[in-house]
Amino acid sequence: MKLATHLGLLPLLIVLLCGCIEERKEEQSNTPGETTAITITTNALNDFGTLWDSSDSIAVIENNATIATASAAVLKGDGRAEFTATIVKDSTSSGFCYDAIYPAEAVTEGDDEGVVIATLSEYQRPQRGTFDRENFILLAERVTSRSQPREVTMHFSPIVAVGALQLSGLGEECYIEEIRLEACGADGRDITLAGDIEIDLAGGGKLKYDLWGGWSEIYLDLAATIDTTTPIYFCCTPCALRPGDSLRVEVETNEESLVSTVTIAEGQKMEFKAGQTTPIDIHFTAPLPPEDDEDDGDDDDDYDDDDDDPVVPPTPSDNSAWLELPAEEYAVSYPEAVTITIWDGDDRNYTHFYDIATYTSLWVAYPLENRHMGSYSRPGGWDWNPNLSTDDQVNLCSRSYAGDYSRGHLIPNASRNGIRNMQLQTFYVTNSVPQIQGGFNGGIWQKLEAAIQAEAESEMLYVVTGVAFNKVGESKTIKYTAAKDDTKDVPVPNYFYKVVLKVKYDSNGDVRDAQSVGFWFEHRTYSDSYTNYSVSVDDIEAWTGFDYFAALPDSVEDSAEKNDSWSKFTKF
């Protein structure tokens, strides 16, 4: 890529916010001046209309400090590039985070620690409908590591999505002094406008986000007052607001404060695309109410700076309340797997057992009843799971896996399309696995899902959907693929399965009887009925090593898990 010859028109103050906490260990020390090399492999830039060049260089930031320039790129045949940087060896830190910016020539260190100044070229200065793809700053998604790595993979994207605010209703004699924009996700859905960074825009604005709070904010403290008829440009990484999401705009003028909120209607969306400018017309009709500095005892503020962590109900340690959960003691060891429950307020949506080593949810467990199913349309894309680092997930947000594999849901969209936020949570990338579309995901698998949903219209079911790469004791070859927007190797499951449970209770609310059935499929195309592949839950436990429906009384569980007939299950 060519570097612009004119820099200095629009400074971006990038404050790198690292969650890495350094703890000095008394028994360890570094030799002064000792260095090590780190190899950085990047993504291809085809989607952004450009390519890496052997003369390119990037600035590498470790733990908030600009430490190296990586150059001498090795170009790979698939469009990726490989950079090597020399950094100071550090064996005393308990955590590391890495950021990178292209081009290195546009980056200088600020006066304050942890501040990097990156300057956009004059060709990147936004104009309505125009943007030069060849002259932009690229920012890498943050990479974290427990120890100082030798190799990392970094995904670069441009800070070139541009919004152009055209404001009206402010009055002809007013001048704008401050602007605050908040992007709020429907039902608390997270919207990430800029990843783990703050950006200084046009001499004082900062782009912020609170991943756990479901909102992003742009604050523009303008260097000088401007006329209300002037379009206000702001930069962010590419993103989209979907139906139900809202953009709230506050403006401070020399006379008053006003607010306007735009909510995205059903069937509409507001996209900030790479290399494009998105016009946004905002009309103001009412001033903001005056601020009350006194404590009135009302704790219902939208954003509480004193509580940065989300309030998440705990997962029961003994699984006693949730019949769908497998036992905590697993016969098969997955040392890098974590159990995560996804909540919609106080209502549990589903629990998944996510193996970070393979970027795969090995099982997803969920209750299913009539209220969960409805007619909400599918959303336009997928999202990161906010409970995990993006480094531990596969980027399936915009596009699917390479080849003929689709983004196969484990808990289906149609099993949660009656509650909008729950439905959106089924589109976390961690709920997807590579799945053959024709003859499987779009055929026998979908028909099985529909049959289970139909059964749940009249009574509660408990479902576990899972994958397996091998049966216990088996050693099959495992194929690998990758997402079209990622370089991580993702294993393709050799098997898919479902286990389903019905329960009957006595007058005291205790389980008195239950029935279950399982389905087991090799991952291939099919032309017959799913009923030909029903098996007992006992069989699937033997093949996977997991203990399903472990919260049932032992005598009930033993009897229920022997059934291998779908017909017998539906008649229970």
C-alpha positions in Angstrom: 0.0 0.0 0.0 1.2 3.5 -0.6 1.5 6.0 2.3 0.0 9.4 1.8 2.5 12.2 1.3 0.5 14.7 3.3 -0.2 14.1 7.0 -1.7 16.4 9.6 -5.2 17.4 8.8 -7.2 15.1 11.1 -5.4 13.8 14.2 -6.6 10.7 15.9 -5.6 10.2 19.5 -5.7 6.5 20.1 -5.7 5.7 23.8 -5.0 2.0 24.0 -7.1 0.6 26.9 -5.5 -2.7 27.9 -7.0 -5.1 30.3 -3.7 -6.7 31.0 -2.6 -6.2 34.6 1.1 -6.4 35.2 2.3 -8.1 38.4 6.0 -8.1 39.2 7.1 -11.5 40.5 9.8 -11.3 43.2 11.7 -14.4 42.1 12.0 -13.5 38.4 14.0 -10.8 36.7 15.1 -9.8 33.2 18.5 -9.3 31.8 18.7 -5.6 30.9 18.6 -5.1 27.1 17.7 -8.7 26.3 15.4 -8.9 23.3 13.2 -11.4 21.6 11.5 -11.6 18.2 7.8 -11.7 17.7 6.3 -12.7 14.3 3.0 -11.1 13.4 0.8 -12.8 10.7 -1.9 -10.5 9.3 -5.2 -11.1 7.5 -5.5 -10.4 3.8 -6.9 -7.0 2.8 -8.9 -8.0 -0.3 -12.2 -7.0 1.3 -10.9 -3.4 1.8 -9.8 -3.0 -1.9 -6.1 -3.2 -1.3 -3.1 -5.5 -0.7 -0.1 -5.7 1.5 3.2 -4.6 0.0 6.7 -5.7 0.9 7.6 -2.1 1.8 4.9 -1.8 4.4 5.7 -1.4 8.1 3.5 -1.4 11.2 3.8 0.0 14.7 3.5 -2.6 17.4 2.2 -1.7 20.8 2.8 -4.0 23.8 1.0 -3.3 27.0 0.1 0.3 26.1 3.7 1.3 25.0 4.9 1.8 21.5 7.8 -0.6 21.4 8.7 -1.5 17.9 8.3 -1.0 14.2 7.8 -4.3 12.3 8.9 -4.3 8.7 10.4 -6.5 6.0 7.0 -8.1 5.3 6.9 -11.6 3.9 4.0 -11.8 1.5 2.0 -15.0 1.5 0.2 -16.4 -1.5 -3.2 -16.0 0.1 -2.9 -12.3 0.5 -1.7 -12.4 4.1 1.6 -10.8 5.3 4.1 -11.6 7.9 6.0 -9.0 10.0 8.8 -9.4 12.5 9.5 -7.1 15.4 12.2 -7.1 18.0 11.0 -6.4 21.5 12.4 -6.3 25.0 12.2 -9.7 26.7 9.9 -9.7 29.7 9.4 -12.7 32.0 7.9 -10.7 34.9 4.5 -9.7 33.5 1.5 -11.8 34.2 -0.3 -10.7 31.1 0.4 -9.2 27.7 -1.8 -7.4 25.2 -0.8 -6.3 21.7 -2.1 -3.7 19.3 -0.7 -2.6 15.9 -1.3 0.3 13.6 -0.5 0.7 9.9 1.3 2.7 8.6 4.1 3.0 11.2 5.2 6.3 9.7 1.9 7.9 10.8 2.3 7.0 14.5 4.0 9.0 17.2 3.9 8.7 21.0 1.9 11.2 22.9 2.9 13.1 26.0 1.0 10.8 28.3 1.9 7.2 28.9 -0.2 4.8 26.9 -1.2 7.4 24.3 -0.4 7.1 20.6 -1.0 9.8 18.1 -2.0 8.6 14.6 -2.5 11.1 11.8 -4.9 10.6 8.9 -3.8 11.7 5.5 -5.6 14.6 3.7 -7.0 11.9 1.3 -8.7 10.2 4.2 -10.5 13.4 5.3 -14.1 12.4 4.9 -16.3 13.9 2.3 -19.9 12.9 1.7 -19.8 9.8 -0.5 -16.1 9.7 -1.2 -13.1 8.0 0.4 -9.7 7.0 -0.8 -9.2 3.3 0.0 -5.4 3.4 -0.7 -4.7 6.0 2.1 -6.1 5.0 5.4 -5.0 3.9 8.8 -5.5 0.2 9.7 -5.9 -0.9 13.3 -5.5 -4.4 14.5 -7.9 -6.2 16.8 -6.2 -6.6 20.2 -4.4 -9.9 21.0 -3.9 -11.0 24.6 -1.6 -13.6 26.0 -0.6 -14.9 29.4 3.0 -15.1 28.4 5.1 -13.1 26.0 4.5 -14.9 22.6 6.8 -15.6 19.8 4.0 -15.6 17.2 0.6 -13.8 17.0 -2.1 -13.5 14.4 -3.6 -10.1 14.0 -6.7 -9.0 12.1 -6.4 -5.5 10.6 -9.4 -3.3 9.6 -9.5 0.3 8.6 -10.8 3.2 10.7 -12.6 4.4 7.7 -16.3 3.9 8.4 -17.5 7.5 8.5 -20.8 9.0 9.8 -21.9 12.4 8.5 -24.3 14.0 10.9 -26.6 16.7 9.3 -28.3 18.4 12.2 -31.5 20.5 12.0 -33.9 22.1 14.5 -31.1 23.8 16.5 -31.9 27.4 15.5 -30.1 29.6 13.0 -28.2 31.7 15.6 -26.8 28.7 17.6 -23.3 27.3 17.5 -22.3 23.8 18.4 -19.9 23.2 21.2 -20.2 19.6 22.1 -21.8 16.4 20.6 -22.4 13.1 22.3 -23.6 10.0 20.4 -24.6 6.8 22.0 -25.3 3.6 20.1 -27.6 1.4 22.2 -28.3 -2.3 21.3 -31.9 -3.6 21.4 -32.6 -5.4 24.7 -29.0 -4.7 25.9 -27.3 -6.2 22.8 -23.7 -5.0 22.6 -22.6 -2.7 19.9 -18.9 -2.3 19.4 -18.0 0.8 17.4 -14.3 0.8 17.9 -12.9 -2.3 19.6 -10.6 -1.7 22.6 -9.7 1.9 21.8 -10.5 5.5 22.3 -10.1 7.8 19.4 -9.6 11.6 19.5 -11.6 13.1 16.6 -11.3 16.6 15.2 -9.3 18.0 18.2 -11.0 16.6 21.3 -13.6 13.9 20.6 -13.3 10.4 22.1 -14.9 7.3 20.9 -15.7 5.0 23.8 -17.6 1.8 24.5 -18.8 -0.3 27.4 -19.0 -3.9 26.1 -20.9 -5.1 29.1 -23.4 -2.3 29.2 -24.5 -2.7 25.6 -23.7 0.8 24.5 -21.0 2.8 22.6 -20.4 6.5 22.9 -18.7 9.1 20.8 -18.0 12.4 22.7 -16.9 15.4 20.6 -15.6 18.3 22.6 -15.0 20.5 19.6 -11.8 22.6 19.4 -13.9 25.6 18.2 -17.6 26.3 17.9 -19.1 25.5 14.5 -22.1 26.5 12.6 -25.2 24.3 13.0 -25.5 23.8 9.3 -22.0 22.2 9.0 -22.0 18.4 8.6 -20.3 16.7 11.6 -18.0 13.8 10.6 -16.9 11.0 12.9 -14.9 7.9 12.3 -15.4 4.4 13.6 -14.7 0.8 12.7 -17.3 -0.8 10.4 -20.5 -1.9 12.2 -24.3 -1.9 11.8 -27.3 -0.9 13.8 -30.2 -3.4 13.4 -33.9 -3.2 14.0 -34.6 -2.1 17.6 -31.1 -0.5 18.0 -31.0 3.2 18.5 -28.6 6.1 18.0 -29.0 8.9 20.6 -27.5 12.3 19.8 -27.0 15.0 22.4 -25.9 18.5 21.3 -24.6 21.3 23.5 -25.0 24.7 21.8 -24.1 28.1 23.0 -27.8 28.5 24.1 -29.1 25.1 25.2 -28.8 21.3 25.3 -30.9 19.2 23.0 -31.4 15.4 22.4 -32.8 13.3 19.6 -33.0 9.5 19.4 -33.3 7.5 16.1 -34.6 4.0 16.5 -34.0 1.5 13.7 -37.3 0.3 12.4 -38.1 -3.3 11.5 -36.7 -4.2 8.1 -34.2 -1.3 8.2 -30.6 -0.9 9.4 -27.9 1.7 9.7 -24.6 0.5 8.3 -21.1 2.1 8.7 -19.2 0.4 5.9 -15.5 0.4 5.3 -14.5 3.1 2.8 -17.9 4.8 2.7 -19.6 7.8 4.3 -23.0 7.2 5.9 -25.3 10.3 6.0 -27.4 10.6 9.1 -30.1 13.3 9.4 -31.0 14.3 12.9 -33.8 16.7 13.8 -34.1 18.2 17.3 -37.4 19.2 18.8 -36.9 19.4 22.6 -34.1 20.5 25.0 -32.7 18.2 27.6 -34.1 18.5 31.1 -31.8 20.3 33.5 -29.3 18.2 35.4 -30.1 17.4 39.1 -26.9 17.3 41.1 -28.6 16.3 44.3 -28.9 12.7 45.3 -32.6 11.8 45.1 -32.1 8.2 45.9 -32.8 7.0 42.4 -30.4 4.3 41.4 -31.8 3.7 38.0 -29.1 5.5 36.0 -28.5 3.9 32.5 -24.8 3.7 33.1 -23.2 3.3 36.5 -19.6 4.1 36.4 -19.2 2.5 39.9 -20.2 -0.9 38.6 -18.3 -1.9 35.5 -19.2 -5.5 35.6 -22.5 -7.0 34.5 -24.8 -8.5 37.1 -25.0 -12.2 36.0 -27.0 -14.7 38.0 -24.8 -17.6 39.1 -24.9 -21.0 37.5 -26.0 -23.5 40.1 -22.9 -25.5 41.1 -24.9 -28.8 41.4 -27.1 -28.3 38.3 -30.0 -29.2 40.5 -32.4 -26.6 39.1 -31.6 -27.1 35.4 -32.6 -30.5 34.0 -31.0 -29.8 30.6 -27.4 -29.5 31.9 -25.0 -32.4 31.6 -23.0 -33.3 34.7 -20.0 -31.2 35.8 -17.8 -34.2 36.0 -16.9 -35.1 32.5 -15.5 -38.5 31.4 -13.7 -36.7 28.6 -11.1 -34.1 29.4 -11.1 -30.7 27.7 -8.6 -28.6 29.7 -9.3 -25.4 27.7 -13.1 -25.7 27.8 -15.4 -23.3 29.8 -19.1 -23.6 30.7 -21.0 -20.3 30.0 -24.6 -19.5 30.5 -26.3 -16.9 28.3 -28.9 -14.8 30.1 -31.7 -12.5 28.9 -32.1 -10.5 32.1 -33.1 -13.0 34.8 -34.2 -15.6 32.2 -31.7 -18.2 31.2 -31.4 -18.7 27.4 -28.9 -21.5 27.0 -25.6 -22.9 28.4 -22.7 -23.9 26.2 -19.5 -25.9 26.8 -17.0 -24.0 24.7 -13.6 -25.5 23.9 -11.2 -22.6 23.3 -8.6 -25.0 21.8 -10.9 -25.9 18.9 -13.1 -22.7 18.8 -16.1 -25.1 19.2 -19.1 -25.4 21.5 -19.0 -29.1 22.2 -22.6 -29.0 23.5 -25.4 -26.4 24.0 -28.1 -27.2 26.5 -31.4 -25.3 26.7 -35.0 -25.6 27.8 -37.6 -25.3 25.0 -41.3 -24.3 25.3 -43.9 -22.5 23.3 -43.0 -19.0 24.5 -39.5 -19.4 23.0 -40.8 -19.7 19.5 -42.4 -17.1 17.3 -42.1 -15.1 14.1 -39.2 -12.7 14.5 -37.2 -12.5 11.3 -33.6 -13.5 11.2 -31.1 -10.7 12.0 -28.7 -9.6 9.3 -25.5 -10.9 10.8 -23.7 -12.6 13.7 -22.0 -11.2 16.7 -19.1 -11.9 19.0 -19.9 -13.7 22.3 -19.4 -10.9 24.9 -18.4 -13.5 27.6 -15.2 -14.5 25.7 -12.2 -12.7 24.3 -12.5 -12.2 20.5 -9.1 -13.9 20.3 -10.8 -17.1 21.4 -13.5 -16.9 18.8 -13.8 -17.2 15.1 -14.8 -14.1 13.1 -18.1 -15.2 11.5 -19.8 -11.9 12.0 -20.3 -11.0 8.4 -19.5 -14.2 6.4 -19.5 -17.9 6.8 -16.8 -20.6 6.6 -14.8 -21.3 3.5 -15.9 -23.9 1.1 -19.4 -25.4 1.2 -19.8 -25.2 5.0 -22.6 -23.0 6.5 -22.7 -21.4 9.9 -24.7 -24.2 11.6 -26.6 -23.2 14.7 -26.4 -25.5 17.7 -29.4 -23.9 19.4 -31.5 -23.0 16.4 -32.7 -19.6 15.5 -36.3 -21.0 15.3 -36.1 -22.3 18.9 -35.7 -18.7 20.2 -37.4 -16.4 17.6 -40.3 -15.7 20.0 -38.1 -13.5 22.2 -36.0 -11.0 20.3 -33.0 -10.7 22.5 -32.8 -14.5 23.0 -32.9 -14.9 19.3 -30.1 -12.5 18.8 -28.0 -14.4 21.3 -28.3 -17.5 19.1 -26.3 -15.6 16.6 -23.2 -15.4 18.7 -20.4 -16.9 16.7 -19.8 -19.4 19.5 -23.1 -21.0 18.6 -21.9 -21.9 15.1 -20.0 -24.8 13.8 -19.1 -25.7 10.2 -21.9 -27.7 8.8 -22.6 -29.2 5.3 -25.6 -27.2 4.0 -27.2 -29.2 1.3 -28.4 -32.6 2.5 -27.7 -31.9 6.1 -28.2 -28.5 7.7 -30.8 -27.5 5.2 -32.3 -31.0 5.1 -32.4 -33.8 7.7 -31.0 -31.7 10.5 -33.5 -28.9 10.0 -36.4 -31.3 9.9 -35.3 -32.8 13.2 -35.1 -29.3 14.7 -38.6 -28.6 13.4 -40.0 -31.8 14.9 -38.6 -31.0 18.3 -40.0 -27.5 18.1 -43.4 -28.8 17.2 -43.3 -31.2 20.2 -42.4 -28.3 22.5 -45.5 -26.3 21.5 -47.5 -28.3 24.0 -45.0 -29.0 26.8 -41.5 -28.1 28.1 -38.6 -30.1 26.6 -35.0 -30.1 27.7 -32.5 -30.3 24.8 -28.8 -30.8 24.4 -27.3 -30.3 20.9 -23.7 -31.3 20.5 -20.8 -32.3 18.2 -18.1 -34.9 18.3 -14.9 -35.3 16.4 -14.5 -38.9 17.4 -16.4 -41.5 19.4 -14.7 -42.4 22.7 -11.8 -44.8 21.7 -12.1 -43.9 18.0 -9.5 -42.1 15.9 -11.0 -40.6 12.8 -9.3 -38.1 10.6 -10.4 -34.6 11.3 -10.9 -32.1 8.5 -10.2 -28.4 9.1 -11.6 -25.2 7.6 -11.5 -21.5 8.3 -13.9 -18.6 8.3 -13.7 -16.4 5.2 -12.8 -13.4 7.5 -10.4 -15.3 9.8 -7.2 -17.4 9.7 -7.9 -19.7 12.6 -8.1 -23.4 11.8 -11.5 -24.7 12.8 -12.1 -28.5 13.0 -15.1 -29.9 11.2 -17.2 -32.2 13.4 -17.4 -35.8 12.3 -20.7 -36.3 14.2 -23.7 -34.3 15.3 -26.2 -35.3 17.9 -29.3 -34.2 19.9 -30.7 -35.6 23.2 -34.2 -34.6 24.3 -36.0 -35.0 27.6 -39.6 -34.8 28.8 -40.5 -34.8 32.5 -43.6 -35.5 34.6 -44.0 -34.2 38.1 -46.0 -35.3 41.2 -48.2 -33.0 43.3 -45.2 -31.9 45.3 -43.3 -30.7 42.2 -40.8 -33.6 42.3 -39.9 -35.5 39.2 -41.8 -38.8 39.2 -41.2 -39.9 35.6 -39.3 -38.9 32.5 -38.6 -40.0 28.9 -35.7 -39.2 26.6 -34.4 -40.0 23.1 -31.3 -39.3 21.2 -30.3 -38.7 17.5 -26.8 -39.4 16.2 -25.6 -38.5 12.7 -22.4 -38.8 10.8 -21.6 -35.5 9.2 -22.6 -36.2 5.6 -25.5 -35.7 3.3 -28.8 -37.6 3.8 -31.9 -38.2 1.8 -34.0 -40.2 4.3 -35.8 -39.5 7.6 -34.3 -38.4 10.9 -36.3 -41.1 12.6 -33.9 -43.7 11.1 -31.2 -42.3 13.3 -32.8 -42.3 16.8 -30.7 -43.9 19.5 -30.8 -44.1 23.2 -29.2 -41.4 25.4 -27.2 -44.2 27.0 -25.6 -44.8 23.6 -24.7 -41.2 23.1 -23.2 -41.0 26.6 -21.0 -44.0 25.7 -19.8 -42.3 22.5 -19.2 -38.8 23.9 -18.2 -39.4 27.5 -20.7 -36.8 28.8 -23.4 -37.6 31.4 -26.7 -36.0 30.2 -29.7 -35.1 32.3 -27.7 -35.8 35.4 -30.0 -33.8 37.7 -32.8 -36.5 37.3 -33.3 -38.9 40.2 -31.1 -41.9 39.4 -33.9 -44.4 39.1 -35.8 -42.1 36.7 -32.6 -41.3 34.7 -31.7 -45.0 34.3 -35.1 -45.9 32.9 -35.6 -42.8 30.7 -32.2 -43.0 28.9 -32.8 -46.5 27.6 -35.4 -45.4 25.0 -34.3 -45.2 21.4 -37.7 -44.6 19.7 -38.9 -41.1 18.6 -42.5 -42.4 18.4 -42.4 -43.7 22.0 -40.9 -40.4 23.1 -43.7 -38.3 21.4 -46.4 -40.5 23.0 -45.0 -40.1 26.5 
